[in-house]
Amino acid sequence: MASPASQGGRPRQPSLAQLRAFAAVAEHLHFREAAAEIGMSQPALSGAVSALEETLGVQLLERTTRKVLLSPAGERVAARARTVLEAVGDLLEEAEAARAPFTGVLRLGVIPTVAPYLLPAVLRLVHDTYPALDLQVHEEQTASLLEGLAQGRLDLLLLAVPLGVPQVTELPLFDEDFVLVAPKEHWLGGRGDIPRQALRELDLLLLDEGHCLRDQALDICREAGRDENTPVTTSAAGLSTLVQLVAGGLGVTLLPRTALRVETGRNDQLTTGYFADPAPSRTIALAMRTGAARQEEFEEFARALRGALRGLPVRIATD
């Protein structure tokens, strides 16, 4: 491939549009999917990548009729392109934060086992207190949310912690207990002193792989002494389906207190039981990139959200 074109003896600079197009193709290895992600037509995307190759003087992609592959040079340039785009994102975020707090776009990521139960309070808070804030909500599993936060696709996360992820700062909101949900007439129904050891032999229903609530429930079972060889039935992608399976007599499950009223209130084939103190619990928090330009704004948002959640059956974290 020819050497980079130049103007006036100086090498041409790749444009951000070219880098963004190439980074999308490098991630998806598919032109149509990459074009859809960044809102560009497929011909324009292909042209931008070709222009970048011409500008840099290297072949970045190996194109065939069936697939797209990164060349060795393309793999190296893709890593650099992501770094550049993240830096530009930080620059834009810095400029936005400098204008005024609680204005512009706030891209909030929420896990599925939190979204239906906390979003009403979040939306009321934003509507009543921060009317100039353009809140955009993205419901995804934890791994996808953390990836989006690291890449700058998301600004703030609402999820279960601890995460144990470098360069992510957690702002705890509350702790909530887990409740045993069982079929009607189950021998543990109505009890307020269930020992954790009861989980050792129960037919337990959990969410699919990838949900942090599944991992938390398994941790609780291990702490209770449940044999890892004791089978666990995994059949549901969401809590609503999980509860329906319990109502059908297939087993029992664990629900966080914030989900209890929504998921069990309209089904008379269910019973609940509460664990003896200290009950198994989880912590819900906001999470942001450490050193984010809007850190003070996010900390203030966490304080306001703690106040908005005081009516829930949870233990609010101290500031």
C-alpha positions in Angstrom: 0.0 0.0 0.0 1.2 3.5 -0.8 2.7 5.7 1.9 0.4 8.2 3.7 -0.7 11.0 1.5 0.5 14.4 2.5 -0.4 18.1 2.1 2.4 20.6 2.0 4.9 18.0 3.0 3.1 17.1 6.2 1.3 13.7 6.7 -2.4 13.8 6.6 -4.2 13.3 9.9 -6.9 10.6 10.3 -10.3 12.1 11.1 -12.4 11.1 14.2 -15.1 9.8 11.8 -12.6 7.5 10.2 -11.3 6.2 13.6 -14.9 5.8 14.8 -15.8 3.8 11.7 -12.8 1.6 11.9 -13.2 1.0 15.6 -16.8 -0.2 15.0 -15.8 -2.5 12.2 -12.9 -3.9 14.4 -15.4 -4.6 17.2 -18.1 -6.3 15.1 -16.0 -7.6 12.1 -19.2 -6.9 10.1 -19.8 -3.8 8.1 -23.6 -3.8 8.3 -23.6 -4.2 12.1 -20.9 -1.6 12.6 -22.7 0.9 10.4 -25.9 0.4 12.4 -24.1 0.9 15.7 -22.7 4.3 14.8 -25.6 5.5 12.6 -23.7 5.6 9.3 -24.6 4.1 6.0 -22.7 1.1 5.0 -21.1 2.7 1.9 -20.0 5.7 4.0 -18.6 3.4 6.6 -16.6 1.4 4.0 -15.4 4.6 2.5 -14.2 6.0 5.8 -12.3 2.8 6.6 -10.7 2.9 3.1 -9.8 6.5 3.6 -8.1 5.7 6.9 -6.1 2.9 5.3 -4.9 5.4 2.6 -4.1 8.0 5.2 -2.1 5.7 7.4 -0.5 3.8 4.5 -1.4 0.3 5.9 -4.0 -2.3 5.2 -6.2 -2.6 8.3 -8.7 -5.2 7.1 -8.7 -8.4 5.1 -12.0 -8.5 3.2 -13.6 -11.6 1.8 -17.1 -12.3 0.4 -18.1 -13.9 3.7 -16.2 -12.2 6.5 -14.0 -9.4 7.6 -10.7 -9.9 9.5 -8.3 -7.6 11.1 -4.8 -7.6 9.7 -1.9 -7.6 12.2 -1.5 -3.9 11.6 -5.3 -3.5 12.0 -5.2 -5.1 15.5 -2.6 -2.6 16.7 -4.4 0.4 15.2 -7.7 -0.7 16.6 -6.3 -0.6 20.1 -4.9 2.9 19.5 -8.1 4.1 17.9 -10.2 3.0 20.9 -7.7 4.9 23.2 -8.1 8.1 21.0 -11.9 7.9 21.0 -12.0 7.4 24.7 -9.8 10.4 25.2 -12.0 12.5 22.9 -15.1 11.3 24.9 -13.4 12.5 28.1 -12.7 15.9 26.5 -16.4 16.3 25.5 -17.5 15.1 29.0 -15.2 17.7 30.6 -16.6 20.5 28.5 -20.2 19.4 29.1 -19.6 19.3 32.9 -18.0 22.7 32.8 -21.2 24.3 31.4 -23.6 23.4 34.2 -24.4 20.4 36.5 -27.5 18.3 35.8 -27.9 19.4 32.2 -27.3 17.6 29.0 -27.4 13.8 28.6 -26.9 11.3 31.5 -26.7 7.7 30.2 -27.7 5.5 33.1 -27.1 1.7 32.9 -29.3 -0.5 35.1 -29.3 -4.2 35.7 -32.6 -6.1 35.0 -33.1 -7.2 38.7 -33.1 -3.5 39.7 -34.7 -1.6 36.8 -38.4 -2.4 37.3 -38.3 -1.7 41.0 -36.1 1.4 41.3 -36.7 3.3 38.0 -40.0 4.8 39.1 -38.2 6.6 42.0 -35.3 7.5 39.7 -37.5 9.0 37.1 -39.6 10.9 39.6 -36.4 12.4 41.1 -35.1 13.5 37.7 -38.5 14.9 36.7 -39.0 16.8 39.9 -35.5 17.9 40.8 -33.4 17.9 37.6 -35.8 18.8 34.8 -32.9 19.9 32.5 -31.3 16.5 32.7 -31.8 14.3 29.6 -31.8 10.8 31.3 -31.3 7.9 28.9 -31.7 4.5 30.5 -30.0 1.3 29.3 -31.0 -2.1 30.8 -28.2 -4.6 30.5 -26.4 -7.3 32.5 -23.5 -6.3 34.7 -20.7 -7.3 32.4 -22.2 -5.3 29.5 -22.7 -2.3 31.8 -19.1 -2.3 33.0 -17.9 -2.5 29.4 -20.1 0.4 28.4 -18.8 2.4 31.4 -15.2 1.7 30.5 -15.7 2.6 26.9 -17.6 5.8 27.7 -20.9 4.5 26.2 -22.5 4.9 29.7 -21.9 7.6 32.3 -23.4 6.0 35.5 -24.5 2.5 36.5 -27.2 1.4 39.0 -26.3 -2.2 40.1 -25.3 -4.6 42.8 -21.9 -4.2 44.4 -19.1 -4.9 45.3 -17.7 -5.0 41.8 -14.0 -5.3 42.5 -13.2 -3.5 39.2 -10.3 -1.1 39.0 -11.0 2.5 38.1 -14.7 2.2 39.1 -15.9 4.1 42.1 -19.0 2.8 43.9 -21.5 5.1 45.7 -23.6 2.8 47.9 -27.3 3.6 48.1 -28.8 0.8 50.3 -28.7 -2.7 51.5 -31.7 -5.0 51.0 -32.5 -8.5 52.4 -33.4 -11.5 50.3 -36.7 -13.2 50.8 -37.6 -16.8 50.2 -40.5 -17.2 47.7 -42.2 -20.6 47.7 -45.3 -22.3 46.4 -48.5 -21.8 48.5 -48.6 -24.2 51.5 -44.8 -24.6 51.5 -43.6 -25.5 55.0 -41.3 -22.4 55.2 -44.1 -20.0 54.1 -45.0 -17.3 56.6 -41.9 -17.9 58.8 -39.8 -15.0 60.0 -36.9 -17.0 61.3 -35.7 -19.2 58.5 -32.2 -20.4 59.1 -29.9 -20.1 56.1 -29.2 -23.8 56.4 -32.6 -24.5 55.1 -31.3 -23.7 51.6 -29.1 -26.8 51.6 -31.7 -29.2 50.4 -34.4 -27.0 48.7 -35.3 -27.2 45.0 -33.8 -23.9 44.0 -34.8 -21.9 40.9 -32.4 -19.3 39.7 -31.9 -16.9 36.8 -29.8 -17.7 33.8 -26.1 -17.4 33.6 -24.9 -13.8 33.4 -27.3 -12.3 36.0 -25.4 -11.1 39.1 -28.5 -12.1 41.2 -27.8 -15.7 40.2 -24.2 -15.4 41.5 -25.3 -13.8 44.7 -27.9 -16.5 45.4 -25.3 -19.2 44.7 -22.9 -17.5 47.1 -25.6 -17.4 49.8 -26.2 -21.1 49.3 -22.5 -21.9 49.5 -22.3 -19.9 52.8 -25.2 -22.0 54.1 -23.3 -25.2 53.4 -25.2 -26.3 50.3 -23.3 -29.0 48.5 -22.2 -27.7 45.1 -23.4 -31.0 43.6 -26.9 -30.4 44.8 -28.8 -29.6 41.5 -30.0 -26.0 40.8 -32.7 -25.6 38.2 -32.0 -22.6 36.0 -34.9 -21.8 33.7 -35.7 -18.1 33.7 -34.3 -15.0 32.0 -36.2 -12.7 34.3 -37.7 -12.5 37.8 -41.3 -12.5 36.6 -40.8 -15.8 34.8 -38.9 -17.2 37.8 -41.8 -16.4 40.1 -44.3 -18.0 37.8 -42.2 -21.2 37.9 -42.3 -21.1 41.7 -46.1 -20.6 41.6 -46.3 -23.7 39.4 -44.6 -25.8 42.1 -41.3 -26.3 40.4 -39.2 -25.1 43.4 -38.4 -22.0 45.5 -36.3 -18.9 44.8 -34.8 -15.9 46.4 -36.1 -12.4 45.7 -34.6 -9.0 46.8 -37.1 -7.1 49.0 -37.5 -4.3 46.4 -38.9 -6.8 43.9 -41.2 -8.6 46.3 -44.4 -6.5 46.0 -44.2 -6.2 42.2 -43.5 -9.9 41.5 -45.6 -11.6 44.1 -48.5 -9.2 44.9 -50.9 -10.5 42.2 -50.3 -14.2 42.6 -52.2 -16.1 45.3 -50.3 -19.3 44.6 -47.1 -18.0 46.4 -46.0 -17.7 49.9 -43.0 -15.9 51.4 -40.6 -16.4 54.3 -38.0 -14.3 55.9 -34.6 -15.3 57.1 -33.4 -15.0 60.7 -30.9 -12.2 61.4 -28.5 -11.6 59.8 -30.5 -12.2 56.7 -28.7 -12.6 53.4 -28.6 -9.3 51.6 -27.2 -7.4 48.7 -25.9 -3.8 48.3 -27.2 -1.6 45.5 -25.0 1.4 44.4 -24.3 3.9 41.7 -21.0 3.3 40.0 -18.9 5.7 37.9 -15.5 5.9 36.3 -13.0 7.0 39.0 -12.1 10.6 38.4 -15.0 11.2 36.1 -15.4 14.9 35.1 -18.9 14.8 36.6 -17.9 13.2 39.8 -19.3 15.9 42.1 -22.6 15.9 40.1 -22.9 12.1 40.4 -22.2 12.2 44.2 -24.9 14.8 44.6 -27.2 12.6 42.5 -26.5 9.6 44.8 -27.4 11.7 47.9 -30.6 12.8 46.3 -31.5 9.3 45.3 -30.9 7.9 48.8 -33.6 10.3 50.0 -36.0 9.4 47.2 -35.7 5.7 48.1 -36.4 6.0 51.8 -39.9 4.6 51.4 -38.6 1.2 50.2 -38.0 -1.8 52.6 -34.3 -1.2 52.5 -31.5 0.1 54.8 -30.3 3.4 53.3 -26.5 3.9 53.2 -25.0 6.8 55.1 -23.4 9.5 53.0 
